[in-house]
Amino acid sequence: MPTGYGYVLPDQNGWSRYLHFQSAWVVVLTGLLYVISSFFTGHLRKNLLPSGADLSWRVLGRNGKPFALPAAECGGSLVV
């Protein structure tokens, strides 16, 4: 492969690109297998998706700023 700075990479037949995309497909298929199996076993519904009570406007408003603590909990100053 010619580069812009006069150095020719030793990989002329493209096997590293093939290996890169082959590894990417392994990751994609593994992730797809995880999602399908967690859907059928109920792991997706039980542990990964929020429940109906967690999606109420009151809870969403309370969790709008998850990293800010009230002044009373941190000694009088707001910690962000």
NULUMRO-562901 format. One record per atom (N, C-alpha, C, O): residue in three letters; atom name; x, y, z. Coordinates in Angstrom, 1 decimal. Layout:
   type   atom       xx       yy       zz
    ALA     CA        X        Y        Z
...
***
This chain:
   type   atom       xx       yy       zz
    MET      N      0.8     -1.2      0.0
    MET     CA      0.0      0.0      0.0
    MET      C      0.9      1.2      0.0
    MET      O      1.7      1.4      0.9
    PRO      N      0.7      2.1     -1.0
    PRO     CA      1.5      3.3     -0.9
    PRO      C      0.9      4.3      0.1
    PRO      O     -0.3      4.4      0.2
    THR      N      1.8      5.0      0.8
    THR     CA      1.3      6.0      1.7
    THR      C      1.8      7.4      1.2
    THR      O      2.6      7.5      0.3
    GLY      N      1.3      8.4      1.9
    GLY     CA      1.7      9.8      1.5
    GLY      C      3.1     10.2      1.8
    GLY      O      3.5     11.3      1.4
    TYR      N      3.8      9.5      2.6
    TYR     CA      5.1      9.9      3.1
    TYR      C      6.2      9.0      2.6
    TYR      O      7.3      9.0      3.2
    GLY      N      6.0      8.3      1.5
    GLY     CA      7.1      7.6      0.8
    GLY      C      7.4      6.3      1.4
    GLY      O      8.4      5.6      1.0
    TYR      N      6.7      5.8      2.4
    TYR     CA      6.9      4.5      3.0
    TYR      C      5.9      3.5      2.5
    TYR      O      4.7      3.8      2.5
    VAL      N      6.3      2.4      2.0
    VAL     CA      5.3      1.4      1.5
    VAL      C      5.1      0.3      2.6
    VAL      O      6.1     -0.3      3.0
    LEU      N      3.9      0.2      2.9
    LEU     CA      3.6     -0.9      4.0
    LEU      C      3.8     -2.2      3.4
    LEU      O      3.6     -2.5      2.2
    PRO      N      4.3     -3.2      4.2
    PRO     CA      4.6     -4.5      3.7
    PRO      C      3.4     -5.4      3.3
    PRO      O      3.6     -6.4      2.7
    ASP      N      2.2     -4.9      3.6
    ASP     CA      1.0     -5.7      3.3
    ASP      C      0.5     -5.4      2.0
    ASP      O     -0.3     -4.5      1.8
    GLN      N      0.9     -6.1      1.0
    GLN     CA      0.5     -5.8     -0.4
    GLN      C     -0.7     -6.6     -0.8
    GLN      O     -1.4     -6.2     -1.8
    ASN      N     -1.0     -7.7     -0.1
    ASN     CA     -2.1     -8.5     -0.6
    ASN      C     -3.4     -8.3      0.2
    ASN      O     -4.5     -8.9     -0.1
    GLY      N     -3.5     -7.4      1.1
    GLY     CA     -4.7     -7.0      1.8
    GLY      C     -5.2     -8.0      2.9
    GLY      O     -6.4     -7.9      3.3
    TRP      N     -4.4     -8.9      3.4
    TRP     CA     -4.8     -9.8      4.4
    TRP      C     -5.2     -9.2      5.7
    TRP      O     -6.1     -9.6      6.4
    SER      N     -4.5     -8.0      6.0
    SER     CA     -4.9     -7.4      7.3
    SER      C     -6.3     -6.8      7.2
    SER      O     -7.0     -6.7      8.2
    ARG      N     -6.6     -6.2      6.1
    ARG     CA     -8.0     -5.7      5.9
    ARG      C     -9.0     -6.8      6.0
    ARG      O    -10.1     -6.6      6.6
    TYR      N     -8.7     -7.9      5.4
    TYR     CA     -9.6     -9.1      5.5
    TYR      C     -9.8     -9.5      6.9
    TYR      O    -10.9     -9.8      7.4
    LEU      N     -8.7     -9.6      7.7
    LEU     CA     -8.7    -10.0      9.1
    LEU      C     -9.5     -9.0      9.9
    LEU      O    -10.2     -9.4     10.8
    HIS      N     -9.3     -7.7      9.6
    HIS     CA    -10.1     -6.7     10.3
    HIS      C    -11.6     -6.9     10.2
    HIS      O    -12.3     -6.9     11.1
    PHE      N    -12.0     -7.0      8.9
    PHE     CA    -13.4     -7.2      8.7
    PHE      C    -14.0     -8.5      9.2
    PHE      O    -15.1     -8.6      9.6
    GLN      N    -13.2     -9.6      9.1
    GLN     CA    -13.6    -10.8      9.7
    GLN      C    -13.8    -10.7     11.2
    GLN      O    -14.7    -11.3     11.7
    SER      N    -12.9    -10.0     11.9
    SER     CA    -13.0     -9.8     13.3
    SER      C    -14.3     -9.0     13.6
    SER      O    -15.0     -9.2     14.6
    ALA      N    -14.5     -8.0     12.8
    ALA     CA    -15.7     -7.2     13.0
    ALA      C    -17.0     -8.0     12.8
    ALA      O    -17.9     -7.8     13.6
    TRP      N    -17.0     -8.9     11.9
    TRP     CA    -18.2     -9.8     11.8
    TRP      C    -18.4    -10.7     13.0
    TRP      O    -19.5    -11.0     13.4
    VAL      N    -17.3    -11.2     13.5
    VAL     CA    -17.4    -12.0     14.7
    VAL      C    -18.0    -11.2     15.9
    VAL      O    -18.8    -11.7     16.6
    VAL      N    -17.6    -10.0     16.0
    VAL     CA    -18.1     -9.1     17.1
    VAL      C    -19.6     -8.8     16.8
    VAL      O    -20.4     -8.9     17.7
    VAL      N    -20.0     -8.6     15.6
    VAL     CA    -21.4     -8.3     15.2
    VAL      C    -22.3     -9.5     15.5
    VAL      O    -23.3     -9.4     16.1
    LEU      N    -21.8    -10.7     15.1
    LEU     CA    -22.6    -11.9     15.2
    LEU      C    -22.7    -12.3     16.7
    LEU      O    -23.7    -12.8     17.2
    THR      N    -21.6    -12.1     17.5
    THR     CA    -21.7    -12.4     18.9
    THR      C    -22.7    -11.4     19.6
    THR      O    -23.4    -11.9     20.5
    GLY      N    -22.7    -10.2     19.3
    GLY     CA    -23.6     -9.2     19.8
    GLY      C    -25.1     -9.6     19.5
    GLY      O    -26.0     -9.5     20.3
    LEU      N    -25.3    -10.0     18.2
    LEU     CA    -26.6    -10.4     17.8
    LEU      C    -27.1    -11.6     18.5
    LEU      O    -28.2    -11.7     18.9
    LEU      N    -26.2    -12.6     18.7
    LEU     CA    -26.5    -13.8     19.5
    LEU      C    -26.9    -13.4     20.9
    LEU      O    -27.8    -14.0     21.5
    TYR      N    -26.2    -12.4     21.5
    TYR     CA    -26.5    -12.0     22.9
    TYR      C    -27.8    -11.4     23.0
    TYR      O    -28.6    -11.7     23.9
    VAL      N    -28.2    -10.5     22.0
    VAL     CA    -29.5     -9.8     22.0
    VAL      C    -30.6    -10.8     21.9
    VAL      O    -31.6    -10.8     22.5
    ILE      N    -30.4    -11.8     20.9
    ILE     CA    -31.5    -12.8     20.7
    ILE      C    -31.7    -13.7     21.9
    ILE      O    -32.8    -14.0     22.3
    SER      N    -30.6    -14.1     22.5
    SER     CA    -30.7    -15.0     23.6
    SER      C    -31.2    -14.3     24.8
    SER      O    -32.0    -14.9     25.6
    SER      N    -30.9    -13.0     25.0
    SER     CA    -31.4    -12.3     26.2
    SER      C    -32.9    -12.0     26.0
    SER      O    -33.6    -11.8     27.0
    PHE      N    -33.3    -11.9     24.8
    PHE     CA    -34.7    -11.6     24.5
    PHE      C    -35.5    -12.9     24.8
    PHE      O    -36.6    -12.8     25.5
    PHE      N    -35.0    -14.1     24.5
    PHE     CA    -35.8    -15.3     24.7
    PHE      C    -35.7    -15.7     26.2
    PHE      O    -36.6    -16.4     26.7
    THR      N    -34.6    -15.4     26.9
    THR     CA    -34.5    -15.9     28.3
    THR      C    -35.2    -14.8     29.2
    THR      O    -35.3    -15.2     30.4
    GLY      N    -35.5    -13.7     28.8
    GLY     CA    -36.1    -12.7     29.6
    GLY      C    -35.1    -11.7     30.3
    GLY      O    -35.5    -10.8     31.0
    HIS      N    -33.8    -11.9     30.0
    HIS     CA    -32.8    -11.1     30.6
    HIS      C    -33.0     -9.6     30.1
    HIS      O    -32.8     -8.7     30.9
    LEU      N    -33.4     -9.5     28.9
    LEU     CA    -33.6     -8.1     28.3
    LEU      C    -34.7     -7.4     29.0
    LEU      O    -34.5     -6.2     29.3
    ARG      N    -35.8     -8.0     29.3
    ARG     CA    -36.9     -7.4     29.9
    ARG      C    -36.7     -7.2     31.4
    ARG      O    -37.1     -6.2     31.9
    LYS      N    -36.1     -8.2     32.1
    LYS     CA    -35.9     -8.1     33.5
    LYS      C    -34.8     -7.2     34.0
    LYS      O    -35.0     -6.4     34.9
    ASN      N    -33.6     -7.2     33.3
    ASN     CA    -32.5     -6.5     33.8
    ASN      C    -32.0     -5.3     32.9
    ASN      O    -31.3     -4.5     33.5
    LEU      N    -32.4     -5.2     31.7
    LEU     CA    -31.8     -4.2     30.9
    LEU      C    -32.8     -3.0     30.5
    LEU      O    -32.4     -1.9     30.4
    LEU      N    -34.1     -3.3     30.4
    LEU     CA    -35.1     -2.3     30.1
    LEU      C    -35.7     -1.7     31.4
    LEU      O    -35.9     -2.5     32.3
    PRO      N    -35.9     -0.4     31.4
    PRO     CA    -36.6      0.2     32.6
    PRO      C    -38.0     -0.3     32.7
    PRO      O    -38.7     -0.6     31.7
    SER      N    -38.5     -0.4     34.0
    SER     CA    -39.8     -0.8     34.2
    SER      C    -40.8      0.4     33.9
    SER      O    -40.3      1.5     33.7
    GLY      N    -42.1      0.1     33.9
    GLY     CA    -43.0      1.2     33.7
    GLY      C    -43.0      2.3     34.7
    GLY      O    -43.2      3.4     34.4
    ALA      N    -42.7      1.9     36.0
    ALA     CA    -42.7      2.9     37.1
    ALA      C    -41.4      3.8     36.9
    ALA      O    -41.5      4.9     37.4
    ASP      N    -40.4      3.3     36.3
    ASP     CA    -39.2      4.1     36.1
    ASP      C    -39.3      5.1     35.0
    ASP      O    -38.5      6.0     34.8
    LEU      N    -40.4      5.0     34.2
    LEU     CA    -40.6      5.9     33.1
    LEU      C    -41.7      7.0     33.3
    LEU      O    -42.1      7.6     32.4
    SER      N    -42.1      7.1     34.6
    SER     CA    -43.1      8.2     34.9
    SER      C    -42.4      9.5     34.8
    SER      O    -41.2      9.7     34.9
    TRP      N    -43.3     10.6     34.7
    TRP     CA    -42.7     11.9     34.6
    TRP      C    -42.1     12.4     35.9
    TRP      O    -41.1     13.2     35.9
    ARG      N    -42.6     11.9     37.0
    ARG     CA    -42.0     12.3     38.3
    ARG      C    -40.6     11.7     38.4
    ARG      O    -39.7     12.4     38.9
    VAL      N    -40.4     10.5     38.1
    VAL     CA    -39.1      9.9     38.2
    VAL      C    -38.1     10.5     37.1
    VAL      O    -37.0     10.7     37.5
    LEU      N    -38.6     10.7     35.9
    LEU     CA    -37.8     11.3     34.9
    LEU      C    -37.3     12.7     35.3
    LEU      O    -36.2     13.1     35.1
    GLY      N    -38.3     13.5     35.9
    GLY     CA    -37.9     14.8     36.4
    GLY      C    -36.9     14.8     37.5
    GLY      O    -36.0     15.6     37.6
    ARG      N    -37.1     13.8     38.4
    ARG     CA    -36.2     13.7     39.5
    ARG      C    -34.8     13.3     39.1
    ARG      O    -33.8     13.7     39.7
    ASN      N    -34.7     12.5     38.0
    ASN     CA    -33.4     12.0     37.6
    ASN      C    -32.9     12.8     36.4
    ASN      O    -32.0     12.3     35.7
    GLY      N    -33.4     14.0     36.2
    GLY     CA    -32.9     14.8     35.1
    GLY      C    -31.5     15.2     35.2
    GLY      O    -30.8     15.4     34.2
    LYS      N    -31.0     15.5     36.5
    LYS     CA    -29.6     15.8     36.7
    LYS      C    -29.0     14.8     37.7
    LYS      O    -29.0     15.0     38.9
    PRO      N    -28.6     13.6     37.2
    PRO     CA    -28.2     12.6     38.1
    PRO      C    -26.9     12.8     38.8
    PRO      O    -26.6     12.1     39.8
    PHE      N    -26.1     13.8     38.4
    PHE     CA    -24.8     14.0     39.1
    PHE      C    -24.8     15.2     40.0
    PHE      O    -23.8     15.4     40.7
    ALA      N    -25.9     15.9     40.2
    ALA     CA    -26.0     17.0     41.1
    ALA      C    -26.6     16.5     42.4
    ALA      O    -27.7     15.9     42.4
    LEU      N    -25.9     16.9     43.5
    LEU     CA    -26.5     16.5     44.8
    LEU      C    -27.1     17.8     45.5
    LEU      O    -26.6     18.9     45.2
    PRO      N    -28.2     17.6     46.2
    PRO     CA    -28.7     18.8     46.9
    PRO      C    -27.7     19.3     47.9
    PRO      O    -26.8     18.6     48.4
    ALA      N    -27.9     20.6     48.2
    ALA     CA    -26.9     21.3     49.1
    ALA      C    -26.9     20.7     50.5
    ALA      O    -25.8     20.7     51.1
    ALA      N    -28.0     20.2     51.0
    ALA     CA    -28.0     19.7     52.3
    ALA      C    -27.2     18.4     52.4
    ALA      O    -26.7     18.1     53.5
    GLU      N    -27.1     17.6     51.4
    GLU     CA    -26.4     16.3     51.4
    GLU      C    -24.9     16.5     51.4
    GLU      O    -24.1     15.5     51.7
    CYS      N    -24.4     17.6     50.9
    CYS     CA    -22.9     17.8     50.7
    CYS      C    -22.3     18.9     51.5
    CYS      O    -21.3     19.4     51.2
    GLY      N    -23.0     19.3     52.6
    GLY     CA    -22.4     20.3     53.5
    GLY      C    -22.6     21.7     53.1
    GLY      O    -21.8     22.6     53.4
    GLY      N    -23.7     22.1     52.4
    GLY     CA    -24.0     23.5     52.1
    GLY      C    -23.6     23.9     50.7
    GLY      O    -24.0     25.0     50.3
    SER      N    -22.9     23.2     49.9
    SER     CA    -22.5     23.6     48.5
    SER      C    -23.0     22.6     47.5
    SER      O    -23.1     21.4     47.9
    LEU      N    -23.3     23.0     46.4
    LEU     CA    -23.8     22.1     45.3
    LEU      C    -22.6     21.4     44.7
    LEU      O    -21.7     22.0     44.2
    VAL      N    -22.6     20.1     44.6
    VAL     CA    -21.5     19.3     44.0
    VAL      C    -22.0     18.8     42.7
    VAL      O    -23.1     18.1     42.6
    VAL      N    -21.3     19.1     41.6
    VAL     CA    -21.7     18.6     40.3
    VAL      C    -20.6     17.8     39.7
    VAL      O    -20.8     17.3     38.6
***
